[in-house]
Amino acid sequence: MTRRALKGLKASIKKWEGIVNGDSEESCPLCRLYWNNDCRACPIRRDTGLIQCNATPYDNWDPDSVDASELAQDELDYLKSLLPKGEATCED
């Protein structure tokens, strides 16, 4: 994983930690890095082979759902699973 991708992944994890804790949603750091390039080099696309976070817990994300916190936790857990071994924290 490139440094740029790792930094974006960690920023996305931080974003979803905020959502799990009830903070408002903001744009995805990984999308800001890779959206205009068909998600090429995005850690999520490299994992799924698909663009736009298809086939991830994000597909089920609905901030208005009664299960919103649980759905956000699913996405957070997924993103954390993409971290390379030894990168267990989100510190820059």
C-alpha positions in Angstrom: 0.0 0.0 0.0 1.4 3.4 -0.9 1.9 6.1 1.8 -0.8 8.2 0.1 -3.3 5.3 0.2 -2.4 4.5 3.8 -2.8 8.1 4.9 -6.2 8.2 3.1 -7.3 4.9 4.7 -6.4 6.2 8.2 -8.3 9.4 7.6 -11.3 7.4 6.4 -11.1 5.3 9.6 -11.0 8.5 11.7 -14.1 9.8 9.8 -16.0 6.6 10.5 -14.9 6.6 14.1 -16.6 10.0 14.3 -19.7 8.7 12.7 -19.9 5.8 15.1 -19.6 8.3 18.0 -22.4 10.5 16.6 -20.4 13.1 14.7 -21.8 14.4 11.4 -20.7 12.8 8.2 -18.2 14.5 6.0 -16.8 13.5 2.6 -14.6 10.4 2.5 -10.9 11.1 2.4 -10.3 8.1 0.1 -12.9 9.4 -2.3 -11.2 12.8 -2.3 -8.0 11.0 -3.3 -9.3 8.5 -5.8 -12.8 9.3 -7.0 -11.8 11.2 -10.2 -9.5 8.3 -11.2 -12.2 5.5 -11.1 -10.9 4.6 -7.6 -7.6 3.3 -9.0 -5.1 2.6 -6.3 -7.9 3.0 -3.6 -7.4 0.3 -0.9 -11.1 -0.5 -1.1 -11.0 -1.1 -4.8 -7.9 -3.1 -4.4 -9.8 -5.3 -1.9 -13.1 -5.6 -3.7 -12.1 -5.1 -7.3 -15.1 -2.7 -7.6 -15.5 1.1 -7.7 -17.5 3.3 -5.4 -17.2 1.1 -2.3 -19.5 -1.6 -3.9 -19.5 -4.9 -2.0 -18.5 -3.2 1.3 -20.6 -2.5 4.4 -21.0 1.0 3.0 -23.6 -0.4 0.6 -25.9 -0.8 3.7 -25.1 2.6 5.2 -28.1 4.8 6.0 -27.6 7.6 8.5 -31.3 7.7 9.1 -31.6 4.1 10.0 -32.4 3.0 13.5 -29.3 0.7 13.1 -27.1 3.6 11.9 -24.5 3.2 14.7 -24.2 -0.5 14.0 -24.0 0.0 10.3 -21.3 2.6 10.8 -19.4 0.2 13.1 -19.5 -2.4 10.3 -17.9 0.1 7.9 -15.3 1.1 10.5 -14.4 -2.5 11.1 -14.1 -3.2 7.4 -11.8 -0.2 6.9 -9.6 -1.3 9.8 -9.3 -4.7 8.3 -7.6 -3.1 5.3 -4.7 -1.7 7.3 -1.4 -3.4 6.7 -0.1 -5.6 9.6 1.6 -3.4 12.1 -0.6 -0.3 11.3 -3.0 -0.8 14.1 -3.5 2.9 15.0 -4.7 5.8 13.0 -1.9 8.2 14.0 -0.3 10.1 11.2 
